[in-house]
Every structure is written in C-alpha cells, then in structure tokens.
Amino acid sequence: MPVYFNREKAKNTVGLILDKIRTEADPGLLADYYALFKKNVSMFNRSKVAAYLLMEYDQGKLPRSARNNPRAPEDDAAASDAPRSPSPPLPAALPEDESKRLFFSVGRSRRVFPREIIGLINTNTSVTREDIGVIRILDNYSFVQVRNTVAETIIEALNGVNFRGRPLTVNYAKSRSEQDQNHTEEEDI
C-alpha cells in the first residue's frame, strides 16, 4: 500500500523541529549527536539521512534499535498500556495589560532553557508558575513575561545572584521603540 505524502504536514514538522532546536534542545547534547552524525555519515548522504529520519518521524515509524532499547517486546506492550505522566505545559502568554517583560542576562550560549529560568524564579522567590508567561531565550539573553504584581519581586530577588559562576542581571526589558530612541540619542551626543 503506497504511503501518502502530506507536504504541508511535513513542512509543519520541519518548522516544529527547528523551533524545538531553538527553544528546547540542549545545545551540548545536540552537538554530541551532530558530531556522531558528521563522523558516520558522508557529506553527500547527510541530507538523505535527515530526509529519511523526517519521513520516518512524520509517518510515526522511527526505527528502534535493539541495542538502545534492551526491553523485551512483551515489555513494550505493557508499557504502552500504562498511563504516561503528562509533560509540563509550555508557558502560556499572559494578557499584555497584566504583565511586564523582564530581561535576563543569560541565553542559549550559556545553555539555559525555560525550565531552568522557571526553577531559578521558583527557588529564589515565592512566585507561582501561573505568574510566569512566555519565556523567549536568545543567544546571549532572555526575555520572561511575568505578572505586574510579581515583576519587582523577581528583579529584587534575582538581580546580582550568581548563576553558573557569573552575576545575573535582571531588570525590566526595554521595548524596541525605547532601544531605537536610546541609540538615536547616543548618536546625537
């Protein structure tokens, strides 16, 4: 039976994977897989291998290696019947009129992920998970949306705290218009 190729679904899958690479993937672990891939797959076949893996993923039939999965086949059937614990939901956006954006001086280059920022906030403050909105992690810094009522508490608790051997800077994020205005004023001086 021929398999139907849904181009739009595959395109969405690629977008999802790229988004996960930018926001969720551990850069160190990804680099290890990349090095393995680069060492074992010739340059001329890398695109084909990536396309094959995408096809298998998209069709829901990624191969399982017996060496990587030592469980017996009967264990697989029992495990699939067992209820799985749901993974924690991604942060939901808070209403703009009830929230502020905070600047954090850590980003992907320091291998920071949203769960670590949430943990940092929860460990050092009494702020609940519901008070934290969208977390955007860029290469060298991050933006965290929080409720207006807890923004100052987070800044006071985290600004200057040592995080992975360096002091953390946390303050209110400037809007793009404020940044553009500051650059214009600096050029005038």
C-alpha positions as a LaTeX table, in Angstrom:
\begin{tabular}{lrrr}
\hline
Residue & $x$ (\AA) & $y$ (\AA) & $z$ (\AA) \\
\hline
Met1 & 0.00 & 0.00 & 0.00 \\
Pro2 & 1.60 & 3.30 & $-1.05$ \\
Val3 & 2.15 & 5.92 & 1.62 \\
Tyr4 & 0.56 & 9.32 & 1.09 \\
Phe5 & 2.95 & 12.26 & 1.29 \\
Asn6 & 1.39 & 15.26 & 3.02 \\
Arg7 & 3.71 & 18.11 & 2.04 \\
Glu8 & 2.06 & 20.64 & 4.38 \\
Lys9 & 2.31 & 18.29 & 7.37 \\
Ala10 & 5.98 & 17.61 & 6.61 \\
Lys11 & 6.66 & 21.34 & 6.25 \\
Asn12 & 4.98 & 21.96 & 9.63 \\
Thr13 & 7.03 & 19.14 & 11.17 \\
Val14 & 10.27 & 20.75 & 9.94 \\
Gly15 & 9.13 & 24.08 & 11.43 \\
Leu16 & 8.30 & 22.38 & 14.73 \\
Ile17 & 11.70 & 20.67 & 14.84 \\
Leu18 & 13.54 & 23.93 & 14.08 \\
Asp19 & 11.55 & 25.71 & 16.79 \\
Lys20 & 12.39 & 22.99 & 19.31 \\
Ile21 & 16.07 & 23.24 & 18.37 \\
Arg22 & 15.95 & 26.99 & 19.09 \\
Thr23 & 13.95 & 26.83 & 22.31 \\
Glu24 & 14.12 & 23.41 & 23.96 \\
Ala25 & 17.06 & 21.33 & 22.73 \\
Asp26 & 20.11 & 21.01 & 24.94 \\
Pro27 & 22.90 & 22.52 & 22.78 \\
Gly28 & 25.56 & 20.23 & 24.28 \\
Leu29 & 23.56 & 17.07 & 23.64 \\
Leu30 & 22.62 & 18.27 & 20.16 \\
Ala31 & 26.32 & 18.94 & 19.43 \\
Asp32 & 27.16 & 15.37 & 20.51 \\
Tyr33 & 24.56 & 13.95 & 18.12 \\
Tyr34 & 25.74 & 16.28 & 15.37 \\
Ala35 & 29.36 & 15.15 & 15.83 \\
Leu36 & 28.26 & 11.50 & 15.67 \\
Phe37 & 26.20 & 12.19 & 12.55 \\
Lys38 & 29.06 & 14.09 & 10.92 \\
Lys39 & 31.58 & 11.34 & 11.70 \\
Asn40 & 29.43 & 8.43 & 10.49 \\
Val41 & 27.53 & 9.87 & 7.51 \\
Ser42 & 29.37 & 11.16 & 4.47 \\
Met43 & 28.76 & 14.75 & 3.46 \\
Phe44 & 26.98 & 13.55 & 0.30 \\
Asn45 & 24.46 & 11.43 & 2.25 \\
Arg46 & 23.64 & 13.73 & 5.20 \\
Ser47 & 20.65 & 15.36 & 3.51 \\
Lys48 & 19.29 & 11.94 & 2.52 \\
Val49 & 19.65 & 10.59 & 6.07 \\
Ala50 & 17.96 & 13.72 & 7.50 \\
Ala51 & 15.13 & 13.39 & 4.94 \\
Tyr52 & 14.72 & 9.70 & 5.79 \\
Leu53 & 14.54 & 10.43 & 9.52 \\
Leu54 & 11.98 & 13.18 & 8.86 \\
Met55 & 9.92 & 10.78 & 6.74 \\
Glu56 & 10.02 & 8.08 & 9.43 \\
Tyr57 & 9.16 & 10.59 & 12.16 \\
Asp58 & 6.36 & 12.13 & 10.11 \\
Gln59 & 4.85 & 8.72 & 9.40 \\
Gly60 & 5.18 & 7.65 & 13.05 \\
Lys61 & 7.53 & 4.75 & 12.47 \\
Leu62 & 11.01 & 5.66 & 13.66 \\
Pro63 & 13.14 & 2.52 & 13.91 \\
Arg64 & 14.09 & 1.24 & 17.36 \\
Ser65 & 17.47 & $-0.34$ & 17.84 \\
Ala66 & 17.59 & $-3.47$ & 20.00 \\
Arg67 & 20.86 & $-2.22$ & 21.49 \\
Asn68 & 19.32 & 1.11 & 22.51 \\
Asn69 & 16.12 & $-0.48$ & 23.79 \\
Pro70 & 17.01 & $-3.60$ & 25.82 \\
Arg71 & 13.39 & $-4.25$ & 26.92 \\
Ala72 & 11.74 & $-7.38$ & 25.61 \\
Pro73 & 8.83 & $-6.93$ & 23.14 \\
Glu74 & 6.30 & $-8.03$ & 25.78 \\
Asp75 & 7.52 & $-5.18$ & 28.00 \\
Asp76 & 6.69 & $-2.74$ & 25.18 \\
Ala77 & 3.04 & $-3.86$ & 25.14 \\
Ala78 & 2.74 & $-3.46$ & 28.91 \\
Ala79 & 4.45 & $-0.08$ & 28.85 \\
Ser80 & 2.16 & 1.25 & 26.12 \\
Asp81 & $-0.91$ & 0.39 & 28.23 \\
Ala82 & 0.46 & 2.20 & 31.28 \\
Pro83 & $-0.70$ & 5.78 & 31.70 \\
Arg84 & 2.01 & 8.33 & 30.96 \\
Ser85 & 2.55 & 11.35 & 33.11 \\
Pro86 & 1.87 & 14.46 & 31.08 \\
Ser87 & 4.83 & 16.67 & 30.34 \\
Pro88 & 4.61 & 20.13 & 31.88 \\
Pro89 & 2.76 & 22.59 & 29.68 \\
Leu90 & 4.67 & 25.30 & 27.88 \\
Pro91 & 4.21 & 28.74 & 29.41 \\
Ala92 & 1.06 & 30.45 & 28.21 \\
Ala93 & 1.11 & 34.10 & 27.26 \\
Leu94 & $-0.24$ & 36.43 & 29.92 \\
Pro95 & $-2.51$ & 39.34 & 28.97 \\
Glu96 & $-0.38$ & 42.35 & 27.92 \\
Asp97 & $-2.15$ & 44.76 & 30.31 \\
Glu98 & $-1.43$ & 42.45 & 33.28 \\
Ser99 & 2.21 & 41.67 & 32.52 \\
Lys100 & 5.73 & 43.02 & 32.16 \\
Arg101 & 8.69 & 41.65 & 30.23 \\
Leu102 & 11.89 & 41.10 & 32.17 \\
Phe103 & 15.41 & 40.95 & 30.75 \\
Phe104 & 17.69 & 38.12 & 31.97 \\
Ser105 & 21.40 & 38.28 & 31.08 \\
Val106 & 21.64 & 34.57 & 30.21 \\
Gly107 & 20.78 & 32.80 & 27.00 \\
Arg108 & 21.42 & 29.79 & 24.80 \\
Ser109 & 25.17 & 30.38 & 24.75 \\
Arg110 & 25.17 & 29.52 & 28.47 \\
Arg111 & 22.89 & 26.53 & 27.82 \\
Val112 & 19.85 & 27.97 & 29.55 \\
Phe113 & 16.38 & 26.55 & 28.99 \\
Pro114 & 12.93 & 27.79 & 30.05 \\
Arg115 & 12.63 & 25.14 & 32.78 \\
Glu116 & 15.86 & 26.45 & 34.36 \\
Ile117 & 14.61 & 30.03 & 34.38 \\
Ile118 & 11.34 & 28.87 & 35.95 \\
Gly119 & 13.33 & 26.88 & 38.54 \\
Leu120 & 15.55 & 29.89 & 39.26 \\
Ile121 & 12.50 & 32.08 & 39.85 \\
Asn122 & 10.70 & 29.45 & 41.96 \\
Thr123 & 13.79 & 28.72 & 44.06 \\
Asn124 & 14.54 & 32.35 & 44.91 \\
Thr125 & 11.01 & 33.76 & 45.22 \\
Ser126 & 7.51 & 32.70 & 46.21 \\
Val127 & 6.24 & 33.39 & 42.67 \\
Thr128 & 3.96 & 30.65 & 41.33 \\
Arg129 & 4.19 & 29.06 & 37.89 \\
Glu130 & 0.92 & 30.76 & 36.90 \\
Asp131 & 2.58 & 34.18 & 37.27 \\
Ile132 & 5.16 & 33.36 & 34.60 \\
Gly133 & 4.23 & 33.69 & 30.94 \\
Val134 & 6.17 & 33.26 & 27.73 \\
Ile135 & 9.93 & 32.77 & 28.01 \\
Arg136 & 12.00 & 33.70 & 24.97 \\
Ile137 & 15.62 & 32.56 & 25.05 \\
Leu138 & 18.03 & 34.16 & 22.61 \\
Asp139 & 21.77 & 33.57 & 22.19 \\
Asn140 & 23.07 & 35.83 & 24.98 \\
Tyr141 & 19.99 & 36.91 & 26.92 \\
Ser142 & 16.36 & 36.02 & 27.55 \\
Phe143 & 13.01 & 37.70 & 27.99 \\
Val144 & 10.50 & 36.46 & 30.55 \\
Gln145 & 6.89 & 37.62 & 30.70 \\
Val146 & 5.60 & 37.90 & 34.30 \\
Arg147 & 2.57 & 39.38 & 36.03 \\
Asn148 & 2.86 & 43.04 & 37.02 \\
Thr149 & 2.35 & 42.12 & 40.67 \\
Val150 & 5.50 & 39.94 & 40.86 \\
Ala151 & 7.88 & 41.72 & 38.47 \\
Glu152 & 9.59 & 43.85 & 41.13 \\
Thr153 & 9.88 & 40.84 & 43.49 \\
Ile154 & 11.68 & 38.83 & 40.81 \\
Ile155 & 14.05 & 41.68 & 39.94 \\
Glu156 & 14.95 & 42.29 & 43.60 \\
Ala157 & 15.47 & 38.57 & 44.28 \\
Leu158 & 17.48 & 37.65 & 41.18 \\
Asn159 & 19.44 & 40.73 & 40.10 \\
Gly160 & 23.08 & 40.08 & 41.07 \\
Val161 & 22.55 & 36.43 & 42.02 \\
Asn162 & 25.38 & 34.14 & 40.90 \\
Phe163 & 24.18 & 31.84 & 38.15 \\
Arg164 & 26.71 & 29.35 & 36.79 \\
Gly165 & 29.61 & 31.36 & 38.15 \\
Arg166 & 28.54 & 34.81 & 36.93 \\
Pro167 & 26.31 & 37.51 & 38.37 \\
Leu168 & 22.90 & 37.61 & 36.76 \\
Thr169 & 21.38 & 40.88 & 35.56 \\
Val170 & 17.60 & 41.02 & 35.76 \\
Asn171 & 15.62 & 44.18 & 35.03 \\
Tyr172 & 12.68 & 45.48 & 33.04 \\
Ala173 & 13.08 & 44.84 & 29.31 \\
Lys174 & 13.11 & 47.88 & 27.08 \\
Ser175 & 10.66 & 47.96 & 24.22 \\
Arg176 & 12.08 & 48.21 & 20.72 \\
Ser177 & 10.99 & 51.85 & 20.44 \\
Glu178 & 12.91 & 52.69 & 23.65 \\
Gln179 & 16.02 & 50.94 & 22.32 \\
Asp180 & 15.81 & 52.79 & 18.99 \\
Gln181 & 15.35 & 56.09 & 20.83 \\
Asn182 & 18.40 & 55.42 & 23.04 \\
His183 & 20.56 & 54.62 & 20.00 \\
Thr184 & 19.44 & 57.86 & 18.31 \\
Glu185 & 20.22 & 59.92 & 21.43 \\
Glu186 & 23.67 & 58.31 & 21.74 \\
Glu187 & 24.46 & 59.15 & 18.11 \\
Asp188 & 23.46 & 62.79 & 18.70 \\
Ile189 & 25.94 & 63.18 & 21.55 \\
\hline
\end{tabular}
